[in-house]
Amino acid sequence: MRLVNKTACFDSQKTFKGKYKKCDVTVYYSRNEVPYWYYIFNKKDEDCRFNSLWENMRYSTQDECVAACEAIIDELINQ
């Protein structure tokens, strides 16, 4: 998945947007006390949304976060 940096000028967290199998994906980098990555995706033609923080899923690297997001989307599509 190709991600484009959409971080606002003075934003403290990084924001990246992309698409994967007709899903809009947003990957965030949160700079809290312990920095972490998390993702959100939604599928427009179906009512399908997911936020990794709902399941308390946080990642230490961007690549790990993107791989987990792609895996969840693949799993939901194959159901």
N, CA, C and O atoms as a CHARMM CRD file, in Angstrom:
* protein
*
  316
    1    1 MET  N      0.85800  -1.16900   0.00000 PROA 1      0.00000
    2    1 MET  CA     0.00000   0.00000   0.00000 PROA 1      0.00000
    3    1 MET  C      0.90200   1.22800   0.00000 PROA 1      0.00000
    4    1 MET  O      1.88600   1.29100   0.73700 PROA 1      0.00000
    5    2 ARG  N      0.56000   2.18500  -0.82000 PROA 2      0.00000
    6    2 ARG  CA     1.31400   3.43000  -0.88700 PROA 2      0.00000
    7    2 ARG  C      0.62500   4.45200   0.01800 PROA 2      0.00000
    8    2 ARG  O     -0.58100   4.67400  -0.09000 PROA 2      0.00000
    9    3 LEU  N      1.39500   5.06300   0.90000 PROA 3      0.00000
   10    3 LEU  CA     0.85300   6.05900   1.82300 PROA 3      0.00000
   11    3 LEU  C      1.37600   7.44200   1.45800 PROA 3      0.00000
   12    3 LEU  O      2.52800   7.60500   1.05600 PROA 3      0.00000
   13    4 VAL  N      0.50700   8.42600   1.60800 PROA 4      0.00000
   14    4 VAL  CA     0.86000   9.82000   1.34300 PROA 4      0.00000
   15    4 VAL  C      0.77900  10.57900   2.65900 PROA 4      0.00000
   16    4 VAL  O     -0.19900  10.45700   3.39700 PROA 4      0.00000
   17    5 ASN  N      1.80600  11.35900   2.94700 PROA 5      0.00000
   18    5 ASN  CA     1.84800  12.13300   4.18200 PROA 5      0.00000
   19    5 ASN  C      0.84100  13.28300   4.10700 PROA 5      0.00000
   20    5 ASN  O      0.94800  14.14800   3.23800 PROA 5      0.00000
   21    6 LYS  N     -0.12800  13.29200   5.01400 PROA 6      0.00000
   22    6 LYS  CA    -1.16300  14.32900   5.05900 PROA 6      0.00000
   23    6 LYS  C     -1.12200  15.09800   6.38500 PROA 6      0.00000
   24    6 LYS  O     -2.13200  15.65600   6.81400 PROA 6      0.00000
   25    7 THR  N      0.04200  15.12300   7.02400 PROA 7      0.00000
   26    7 THR  CA     0.18500  15.79000   8.31600 PROA 7      0.00000
   27    7 THR  C      0.02400  17.30100   8.14600 PROA 7      0.00000
   28    7 THR  O      0.61200  17.89800   7.24400 PROA 7      0.00000
   29    8 ALA  N     -0.77300  17.91000   9.01800 PROA 8      0.00000
   30    8 ALA  CA    -0.95400  19.36400   8.99500 PROA 8      0.00000
   31    8 ALA  C      0.32500  20.04900   9.48700 PROA 8      0.00000
   32    8 ALA  O      1.15100  19.42400  10.15300 PROA 8      0.00000
   33    9 CYS  N      0.48100  21.30700   9.16100 PROA 9      0.00000
   34    9 CYS  CA     1.72900  22.03800   9.44800 PROA 9      0.00000
   35    9 CYS  C      2.19000  21.94600  10.90000 PROA 9      0.00000
   36    9 CYS  O      3.34300  21.59600  11.15300 PROA 9      0.00000
   37   10 PHE  N      1.33500  22.24600  11.83500 PROA 10     0.00000
   38   10 PHE  CA     1.75300  22.29000  13.23500 PROA 10     0.00000
   39   10 PHE  C      1.12600  21.16900  14.05900 PROA 10     0.00000
   40   10 PHE  O      0.92200  21.31800  15.26400 PROA 10     0.00000
   41   11 ASP  N      0.82500  20.06600  13.41700 PROA 11     0.00000
   42   11 ASP  CA     0.21500  18.92300  14.10000 PROA 11     0.00000
   43   11 ASP  C      1.29000  18.13400  14.83700 PROA 11     0.00000
   44   11 ASP  O      2.39600  17.95500  14.32700 PROA 11     0.00000
   45   12 SER  N      0.96900  17.67000  16.02300 PROA 12     0.00000
   46   12 SER  CA     1.94900  16.91500  16.81700 PROA 12     0.00000
   47   12 SER  C      1.98200  15.44100  16.45000 PROA 12     0.00000
   48   12 SER  O      2.92800  14.74100  16.80800 PROA 12     0.00000
   49   13 GLN  N      0.95800  14.95100  15.73600 PROA 13     0.00000
   50   13 GLN  CA     0.96400  13.55500  15.31300 PROA 13     0.00000
   51   13 GLN  C      1.05000  13.49400  13.79900 PROA 13     0.00000
   52   13 GLN  O      0.55500  14.38800  13.11200 PROA 13     0.00000
   53   14 LYS  N      1.66800  12.45800  13.27800 PROA 14     0.00000
   54   14 LYS  CA     1.79100  12.28700  11.83200 PROA 14     0.00000
   55   14 LYS  C      0.57200  11.54200  11.30000 PROA 14     0.00000
   56   14 LYS  O      0.04000  10.65000  11.96100 PROA 14     0.00000
   57   15 THR  N      0.13600  11.91600  10.09800 PROA 15     0.00000
   58   15 THR  CA    -1.01800  11.30000   9.46000 PROA 15     0.00000
   59   15 THR  C     -0.64900  10.90600   8.03500 PROA 15     0.00000
   60   15 THR  O     -0.12500  11.71400   7.26900 PROA 15     0.00000
   61   16 PHE  N     -0.93300   9.64500   7.69000 PROA 16     0.00000
   62   16 PHE  CA    -0.68500   9.13300   6.34500 PROA 16     0.00000
   63   16 PHE  C     -1.96700   8.50900   5.82300 PROA 16     0.00000
   64   16 PHE  O     -2.66600   7.81000   6.55700 PROA 16     0.00000
   65   17 LYS  N     -2.28100   8.76200   4.53900 PROA 17     0.00000
   66   17 LYS  CA    -3.49600   8.21100   3.94600 PROA 17     0.00000
   67   17 LYS  C     -3.13100   7.37300   2.72500 PROA 17     0.00000
   68   17 LYS  O     -2.16100   7.64400   2.01700 PROA 17     0.00000
   69   18 GLY  N     -3.95700   6.33200   2.50700 PROA 18     0.00000
   70   18 GLY  CA    -3.75700   5.46400   1.36400 PROA 18     0.00000
   71   18 GLY  C     -5.00300   4.64900   1.09300 PROA 18     0.00000
   72   18 GLY  O     -6.02000   4.80600   1.76800 PROA 18     0.00000
   73   19 LYS  N     -4.91800   3.76700   0.08900 PROA 19     0.00000
   74   19 LYS  CA    -6.03700   2.88200  -0.25500 PROA 19     0.00000
   75   19 LYS  C     -5.49900   1.46500  -0.37100 PROA 19     0.00000
   76   19 LYS  O     -4.37400   1.23600  -0.81400 PROA 19     0.00000
   77   20 TYR  N     -6.34500   0.51200   0.04600 PROA 20     0.00000
   78   20 TYR  CA    -6.00200  -0.90100  -0.06600 PROA 20     0.00000
   79   20 TYR  C     -7.28600  -1.67800  -0.30300 PROA 20     0.00000
   80   20 TYR  O     -8.16600  -1.70300   0.55700 PROA 20     0.00000
   81   21 LYS  N     -7.39700  -2.30800  -1.45800 PROA 21     0.00000
   82   21 LYS  CA    -8.56400  -3.11400  -1.82400 PROA 21     0.00000
   83   21 LYS  C     -9.88500  -2.38000  -1.58100 PROA 21     0.00000
   84   21 LYS  O    -10.77200  -2.88300  -0.89100 PROA 21     0.00000
   85   22 LYS  N     -9.99700  -1.19600  -2.15400 PROA 22     0.00000
   86   22 LYS  CA   -11.19400  -0.34500  -2.08100 PROA 22     0.00000
   87   22 LYS  C    -11.50800   0.14900  -0.67100 PROA 22     0.00000
   88   22 LYS  O    -12.63900   0.55100  -0.39900 PROA 22     0.00000
   89   23 CYS  N    -10.53000   0.12700   0.22300 PROA 23     0.00000
   90   23 CYS  CA   -10.69700   0.67300   1.57700 PROA 23     0.00000
   91   23 CYS  C     -9.84700   1.92900   1.70700 PROA 23     0.00000
   92   23 CYS  O     -8.70400   1.96400   1.25000 PROA 23     0.00000
   93   24 ASP  N    -10.40500   2.95200   2.32700 PROA 24     0.00000
   94   24 ASP  CA    -9.64100   4.14600   2.65400 PROA 24     0.00000
   95   24 ASP  C     -8.93400   3.89000   3.97500 PROA 24     0.00000
   96   24 ASP  O     -9.57400   3.57000   4.97600 PROA 24     0.00000
   97   25 VAL  N     -7.62100   4.03100   3.97600 PROA 25     0.00000
   98   25 VAL  CA    -6.81500   3.72400   5.15800 PROA 25     0.00000
   99   25 VAL  C     -6.11800   4.98900   5.64000 PROA 25     0.00000
  100   25 VAL  O     -5.58000   5.75600   4.84100 PROA 25     0.00000
  101   26 THR  N     -6.13300   5.20000   6.94700 PROA 26     0.00000
  102   26 THR  CA    -5.37600   6.27800   7.56100 PROA 26     0.00000
  103   26 THR  C     -4.50100   5.67800   8.64900 PROA 26     0.00000
  104   26 THR  O     -4.97800   4.95900   9.52700 PROA 26     0.00000
  105   27 VAL  N     -3.20500   5.98600   8.57300 PROA 27     0.00000
  106   27 VAL  CA    -2.24000   5.50100   9.56200 PROA 27     0.00000
  107   27 VAL  C     -1.74300   6.70900  10.33400 PROA 27     0.00000
  108   27 VAL  O     -1.33200   7.70900   9.74700 PROA 27     0.00000
  109   28 TYR  N     -1.78500   6.60700  11.65700 PROA 28     0.00000
  110   28 TYR  CA    -1.38800   7.70800  12.52600 PROA 28     0.00000
  111   28 TYR  C     -0.17300   7.33800  13.36000 PROA 28     0.00000
  112   28 TYR  O      0.01500   6.18100  13.73400 PROA 28     0.00000
  113   29 TYR  N      0.65200   8.34500  13.64500 PROA 29     0.00000
  114   29 TYR  CA     1.74500   8.20000  14.59700 PROA 29     0.00000
  115   29 TYR  C      1.44100   9.12600  15.75800 PROA 29     0.00000
  116   29 TYR  O      1.40600  10.34500  15.59300 PROA 29     0.00000
  117   30 SER  N      1.22500   8.55900  16.92100 PROA 30     0.00000
  118   30 SER  CA     0.88800   9.33700  18.10700 PROA 30     0.00000
  119   30 SER  C      2.13500   9.55100  18.94300 PROA 30     0.00000
  120   30 SER  O      2.84500   8.59800  19.26200 PROA 30     0.00000
  121   31 ARG  N      2.40000  10.77600  19.29300 PROA 31     0.00000
  122   31 ARG  CA     3.59200  11.11100  20.07500 PROA 31     0.00000
  123   31 ARG  C      3.24800  11.33500  21.54300 PROA 31     0.00000
  124   31 ARG  O      3.59000  12.37100  22.11300 PROA 31     0.00000
  125   32 ASN  N      2.58600  10.38500  22.14200 PROA 32     0.00000
  126   32 ASN  CA     2.27700  10.47400  23.56900 PROA 32     0.00000
  127   32 ASN  C      3.52300  10.12400  24.37500 PROA 32     0.00000
  128   32 ASN  O      4.62700  10.10500  23.83200 PROA 32     0.00000
  129   33 GLU  N      3.35500   9.84700  25.66200 PROA 33     0.00000
  130   33 GLU  CA     4.49100   9.48500  26.51100 PROA 33     0.00000
  131   33 GLU  C      5.24600   8.29800  25.91700 PROA 33     0.00000
  132   33 GLU  O      6.47700   8.28400  25.88800 PROA 33     0.00000
  133   34 VAL  N      4.49900   7.31000  25.44700 PROA 34     0.00000
  134   34 VAL  CA     5.08500   6.17100  24.73900 PROA 34     0.00000
  135   34 VAL  C      4.56000   6.23700  23.30700 PROA 34     0.00000
  136   34 VAL  O      3.40200   5.89400  23.07000 PROA 34     0.00000
  137   35 PRO  N      5.38200   6.66900  22.34300 PROA 35     0.00000
  138   35 PRO  CA     4.89200   6.81700  20.96700 PROA 35     0.00000
  139   35 PRO  C      4.46300   5.48000  20.36400 PROA 35     0.00000
  140   35 PRO  O      5.04300   4.43600  20.66500 PROA 35     0.00000
  141   36 TYR  N      3.43900   5.52500  19.50800 PROA 36     0.00000
  142   36 TYR  CA     2.94300   4.31500  18.85300 PROA 36     0.00000
  143   36 TYR  C      2.24400   4.67000  17.55800 PROA 36     0.00000
  144   36 TYR  O      1.86300   5.81900  17.33600 PROA 36     0.00000
  145   37 TRP  N      2.07600   3.65900  16.69400 PROA 37     0.00000
  146   37 TRP  CA     1.35000   3.77000  15.43400 PROA 37     0.00000
  147   37 TRP  C      0.01200   3.06200  15.57100 PROA 37     0.00000
  148   37 TRP  O     -0.08700   2.05700  16.27500 PROA 37     0.00000
  149   38 TYR  N     -1.00900   3.57000  14.91200 PROA 38     0.00000
  150   38 TYR  CA    -2.30200   2.88600  14.84400 PROA 38     0.00000
  151   38 TYR  C     -2.97600   3.23300  13.52200 PROA 38     0.00000
  152   38 TYR  O     -2.57000   4.17400  12.84000 PROA 38     0.00000
  153   39 TYR  N     -4.00300   2.47200  13.16400 PROA 39     0.00000
  154   39 TYR  CA    -4.65100   2.68200  11.87800 PROA 39     0.00000
  155   39 TYR  C     -6.16600   2.69200  12.00700 PROA 39     0.00000
  156   39 TYR  O     -6.74200   2.18500  12.96900 PROA 39     0.00000
  157   40 ILE  N     -6.78500   3.29000  10.99800 PROA 40     0.00000
  158   40 ILE  CA    -8.23600   3.33000  10.85100 PROA 40     0.00000
  159   40 ILE  C     -8.51500   3.03700   9.37900 PROA 40     0.00000
  160   40 ILE  O     -7.81400   3.54700   8.50500 PROA 40     0.00000
  161   41 PHE  N     -9.52100   2.23000   9.09900 PROA 41     0.00000
  162   41 PHE  CA    -9.92900   2.08200   7.70200 PROA 41     0.00000
  163   41 PHE  C    -11.43400   1.99200   7.62400 PROA 41     0.00000
  164   41 PHE  O    -12.09800   1.60600   8.58600 PROA 41     0.00000
  165   42 ASN  N    -11.97300   2.35700   6.45400 PROA 42     0.00000
  166   42 ASN  CA   -13.39100   2.16300   6.17100 PROA 42     0.00000
  167   42 ASN  C    -13.56500   1.81000   4.70600 PROA 42     0.00000
  168   42 ASN  O    -12.78700   2.22100   3.84500 PROA 42     0.00000
  169   43 LYS  N    -14.59200   1.04900   4.45300 PROA 43     0.00000
  170   43 LYS  CA   -14.91900   0.63400   3.09200 PROA 43     0.00000
  171   43 LYS  C    -16.20100   1.34400   2.71200 PROA 43     0.00000
  172   43 LYS  O    -17.23500   1.15400   3.35400 PROA 43     0.00000
  173   44 LYS  N    -16.14200   2.15700   1.67700 PROA 44     0.00000
  174   44 LYS  CA   -17.26300   3.02100   1.32100 PROA 44     0.00000
  175   44 LYS  C    -18.50600   2.27600   0.86300 PROA 44     0.00000
  176   44 LYS  O    -19.61400   2.61400   1.28000 PROA 44     0.00000
  177   45 ASP  N    -18.34400   1.26800   0.01000 PROA 45     0.00000
  178   45 ASP  CA   -19.51900   0.61200  -0.54700 PROA 45     0.00000
  179   45 ASP  C    -20.21900  -0.31100   0.44600 PROA 45     0.00000
  180   45 ASP  O    -21.35800  -0.71600   0.21500 PROA 45     0.00000
  181   46 GLU  N    -19.55100  -0.64700   1.54500 PROA 46     0.00000
  182   46 GLU  CA   -20.17200  -1.42200   2.62500 PROA 46     0.00000
  183   46 GLU  C    -20.03800  -0.61100   3.90500 PROA 46     0.00000
  184   46 GLU  O    -19.22700   0.31200   3.98300 PROA 46     0.00000
  185   47 ASP  N    -20.81600  -0.95200   4.87900 PROA 47     0.00000
  186   47 ASP  CA   -20.68900  -0.26500   6.15600 PROA 47     0.00000
  187   47 ASP  C    -19.66000  -1.01800   7.00500 PROA 47     0.00000
  188   47 ASP  O    -20.01000  -1.73400   7.94300 PROA 47     0.00000
  189   48 CYS  N    -18.40300  -0.84000   6.65800 PROA 48     0.00000
  190   48 CYS  CA   -17.32600  -1.57500   7.31600 PROA 48     0.00000
  191   48 CYS  C    -16.25900  -0.57700   7.76200 PROA 48     0.00000
  192   48 CYS  O    -15.61900   0.07000   6.93300 PROA 48     0.00000
  193   49 ARG  N    -16.07400  -0.45600   9.06900 PROA 49     0.00000
  194   49 ARG  CA   -15.07500   0.45000   9.63600 PROA 49     0.00000
  195   49 ARG  C    -14.31200  -0.28400  10.72800 PROA 49     0.00000
  196   49 ARG  O    -14.84500  -1.17600  11.38700 PROA 49     0.00000
  197   50 PHE  N    -13.04900   0.10800  10.90900 PROA 50     0.00000
  198   50 PHE  CA   -12.24700  -0.50600  11.96100 PROA 50     0.00000
  199   50 PHE  C    -11.18300   0.47400  12.41700 PROA 50     0.00000
  200   50 PHE  O    -10.55700   1.15800  11.60700 PROA 50     0.00000
  201   51 ASN  N    -10.98900   0.53100  13.71400 PROA 51     0.00000
  202   51 ASN  CA    -9.94200   1.34600  14.32600 PROA 51     0.00000
  203   51 ASN  C     -9.13600   0.40300  15.20900 PROA 51     0.00000
  204   51 ASN  O     -9.70400  -0.26900  16.07000 PROA 51     0.00000
  205   52 SER  N     -7.82900   0.34300  15.01300 PROA 52     0.00000
  206   52 SER  CA    -7.01300  -0.60300  15.77700 PROA 52     0.00000
  207   52 SER  C     -7.03100  -0.30100  17.27600 PROA 52     0.00000
  208   52 SER  O     -6.77500  -1.19500  18.08200 PROA 52     0.00000
  209   53 LEU  N     -7.32600   0.92400  17.65600 PROA 53     0.00000
  210   53 LEU  CA    -7.38300   1.25900  19.08500 PROA 53     0.00000
  211   53 LEU  C     -8.61100   0.66100  19.76400 PROA 53     0.00000
  212   53 LEU  O     -8.62000   0.51700  20.98700 PROA 53     0.00000
  213   54 TRP  N     -9.65000   0.30900  18.99900 PROA 54     0.00000
  214   54 TRP  CA   -10.81600  -0.34800  19.59000 PROA 54     0.00000
  215   54 TRP  C    -10.42000  -1.66900  20.22800 PROA 54     0.00000
  216   54 TRP  O    -10.99500  -2.08200  21.23500 PROA 54     0.00000
  217   55 GLU  N     -9.42600  -2.33300  19.63100 PROA 55     0.00000
  218   55 GLU  CA    -8.93900  -3.61600  20.14600 PROA 55     0.00000
  219   55 GLU  C     -7.62700  -3.44700  20.91100 PROA 55     0.00000
  220   55 GLU  O     -6.95000  -4.43200  21.20400 PROA 55     0.00000
  221   56 ASN  N     -7.26600  -2.20500  21.23300 PROA 56     0.00000
  222   56 ASN  CA    -6.02800  -1.87600  21.93700 PROA 56     0.00000
  223   56 ASN  C     -4.80000  -2.39900  21.18900 PROA 56     0.00000
  224   56 ASN  O     -3.85000  -2.89200  21.79800 PROA 56     0.00000
  225   57 MET  N     -4.83800  -2.28300  19.86600 PROA 57     0.00000
  226   57 MET  CA    -3.73300  -2.72700  19.03000 PROA 57     0.00000
  227   57 MET  C     -2.88800  -1.51300  18.66900 PROA 57     0.00000
  228   57 MET  O     -3.33100  -0.63400  17.93000 PROA 57     0.00000
  229   58 ARG  N     -1.66600  -1.47200  19.19900 PROA 58     0.00000
  230   58 ARG  CA    -0.72100  -0.38300  18.93200 PROA 58     0.00000
  231   58 ARG  C      0.56600  -0.99500  18.40900 PROA 58     0.00000
  232   58 ARG  O      0.93800  -2.10200  18.80000 PROA 58     0.00000
  233   59 TYR  N      1.24200  -0.27800  17.52900 PROA 59     0.00000
  234   59 TYR  CA     2.40800  -0.82400  16.85100 PROA 59     0.00000
  235   59 TYR  C      3.61600   0.07800  17.04100 PROA 59     0.00000
  236   59 TYR  O      3.48700   1.29600  17.16700 PROA 59     0.00000
  237   60 SER  N      4.79400  -0.53800  17.06000 PROA 60     0.00000
  238   60 SER  CA     6.01800   0.22400  17.31800 PROA 60     0.00000
  239   60 SER  C      6.62400   0.81200  16.03500 PROA 60     0.00000
  240   60 SER  O      7.39800   1.76600  16.10700 PROA 60     0.00000
  241   61 THR  N      6.28300   0.25700  14.86700 PROA 61     0.00000
  242   61 THR  CA     6.80800   0.79200  13.60900 PROA 61     0.00000
  243   61 THR  C      5.67500   0.98200  12.60300 PROA 61     0.00000
  244   61 THR  O      4.61900   0.36100  12.71400 PROA 61     0.00000
  245   62 GLN  N      5.90900   1.83300  11.64100 PROA 62     0.00000
  246   62 GLN  CA     4.91700   2.08400  10.59700 PROA 62     0.00000
  247   62 GLN  C      4.71500   0.83600   9.74600 PROA 62     0.00000
  248   62 GLN  O      3.58000   0.50500   9.40100 PROA 62     0.00000
  249   63 ASP  N      5.79000   0.14200   9.40400 PROA 63     0.00000
  250   63 ASP  CA     5.67800  -1.05800   8.56700 PROA 63     0.00000
  251   63 ASP  C      4.85300  -2.14000   9.25200 PROA 63     0.00000
  252   63 ASP  O      4.05200  -2.81700   8.60700 PROA 63     0.00000
  253   64 GLU  N      5.04700  -2.30300  10.54900 PROA 64     0.00000
  254   64 GLU  CA     4.28000  -3.28100  11.33200 PROA 64     0.00000
  255   64 GLU  C      2.79700  -2.91600  11.33200 PROA 64     0.00000
  256   64 GLU  O      1.93500  -3.78700  11.21600 PROA 64     0.00000
  257   65 CYS  N      2.51200  -1.63400  11.46000 PROA 65     0.00000
  258   65 CYS  CA     1.13500  -1.13900  11.47800 PROA 65     0.00000
  259   65 CYS  C      0.45800  -1.37200  10.12200 PROA 65     0.00000
  260   65 CYS  O     -0.68400  -1.82700  10.06800 PROA 65     0.00000
  261   66 VAL  N      1.15600  -1.06300   9.04200 PROA 66     0.00000
  262   66 VAL  CA     0.59600  -1.23900   7.69500 PROA 66     0.00000
  263   66 VAL  C      0.35100  -2.71900   7.40900 PROA 66     0.00000
  264   66 VAL  O     -0.68200  -3.07600   6.84200 PROA 66     0.00000
  265   67 ALA  N      1.28600  -3.58000   7.79400 PROA 67     0.00000
  266   67 ALA  CA     1.12200  -5.02300   7.57200 PROA 67     0.00000
  267   67 ALA  C     -0.09500  -5.55100   8.33000 PROA 67     0.00000
  268   67 ALA  O     -0.84900  -6.36300   7.79400 PROA 67     0.00000
  269   68 ALA  N     -0.29300  -5.10300   9.56200 PROA 68     0.00000
  270   68 ALA  CA    -1.45000  -5.53300  10.35300 PROA 68     0.00000
  271   68 ALA  C     -2.74700  -5.04200   9.72000 PROA 68     0.00000
  272   68 ALA  O     -3.73200  -5.77900   9.68300 PROA 68     0.00000
  273   69 CYS  N     -2.75800  -3.82400   9.22800 PROA 69     0.00000
  274   69 CYS  CA    -3.94800  -3.26800   8.56800 PROA 69     0.00000
  275   69 CYS  C     -4.29300  -4.07200   7.32400 PROA 69     0.00000
  276   69 CYS  O     -5.45500  -4.42400   7.12000 PROA 69     0.00000
  277   70 GLU  N     -3.30300  -4.36700   6.49100 PROA 70     0.00000
  278   70 GLU  CA    -3.55300  -5.15700   5.28900 PROA 70     0.00000
  279   70 GLU  C     -4.07100  -6.55100   5.63600 PROA 70     0.00000
  280   70 GLU  O     -4.94100  -7.08000   4.94500 PROA 70     0.00000
  281   71 ALA  N     -3.54300  -7.14300   6.69900 PROA 71     0.00000
  282   71 ALA  CA    -3.98000  -8.47900   7.11600 PROA 71     0.00000
  283   71 ALA  C     -5.44100  -8.47100   7.56300 PROA 71     0.00000
  284   71 ALA  O     -6.19900  -9.37800   7.22000 PROA 71     0.00000
  285   72 ILE  N     -5.83900  -7.45200   8.32500 PROA 72     0.00000
  286   72 ILE  CA    -7.23100  -7.34200   8.79000 PROA 72     0.00000
  287   72 ILE  C     -8.17300  -7.14900   7.59800 PROA 72     0.00000
  288   72 ILE  O     -9.23400  -7.77200   7.54400 PROA 72     0.00000
  289   73 ILE  N     -7.80200  -6.30400   6.65800 PROA 73     0.00000
  290   73 ILE  CA    -8.64000  -6.06600   5.48000 PROA 73     0.00000
  291   73 ILE  C     -8.77600  -7.34200   4.66400 PROA 73     0.00000
  292   73 ILE  O     -9.87300  -7.68200   4.21900 PROA 73     0.00000
  293   74 ASP  N     -7.65600  -8.05800   4.46300 PROA 74     0.00000
  294   74 ASP  CA    -7.70700  -9.33300   3.73400 PROA 74     0.00000
  295   74 ASP  C     -8.61500 -10.32800   4.43300 PROA 74     0.00000
  296   74 ASP  O     -9.37700 -11.04200   3.78000 PROA 74     0.00000
  297   75 GLU  N     -8.53800 -10.38100   5.75300 PROA 75     0.00000
  298   75 GLU  CA    -9.37100 -11.30400   6.53500 PROA 75     0.00000
  299   75 GLU  C    -10.85500 -10.96500   6.39500 PROA 75     0.00000
  300   75 GLU  O    -11.68500 -11.86000   6.23100 PROA 75     0.00000
  301   76 LEU  N    -11.18900  -9.68000   6.46000 PROA 76     0.00000
  302   76 LEU  CA   -12.59400  -9.27500   6.34700 PROA 76     0.00000
  303   76 LEU  C    -13.13700  -9.50600   4.94500 PROA 76     0.00000
  304   76 LEU  O    -14.30600  -9.86000   4.79400 PROA 76     0.00000
  305   77 ILE  N    -12.33000  -9.31600   3.93300 PROA 77     0.00000
  306   77 ILE  CA   -12.77900  -9.51600   2.55900 PROA 77     0.00000
  307   77 ILE  C    -13.00700 -10.99100   2.27800 PROA 77     0.00000
  308   77 ILE  O    -13.92600 -11.34000   1.53600 PROA 77     0.00000
  309   78 ASN  N    -12.18900 -11.86500   2.85600 PROA 78     0.00000
  310   78 ASN  CA   -12.29300 -13.30300   2.60100 PROA 78     0.00000
  311   78 ASN  C    -13.41000 -13.98300   3.39100 PROA 78     0.00000
  312   78 ASN  O    -13.63500 -15.17900   3.20700 PROA 78     0.00000
  313   79 GLN  N    -14.10300 -13.27700   4.24500 PROA 79     0.00000
  314   79 GLN  CA   -15.19300 -13.87600   5.02700 PROA 79     0.00000
  315   79 GLN  C    -16.43500 -14.02900   4.19800 PROA 79     0.00000
  316   79 GLN  O    -17.45200 -14.51500   4.69300 PROA 79     0.00000
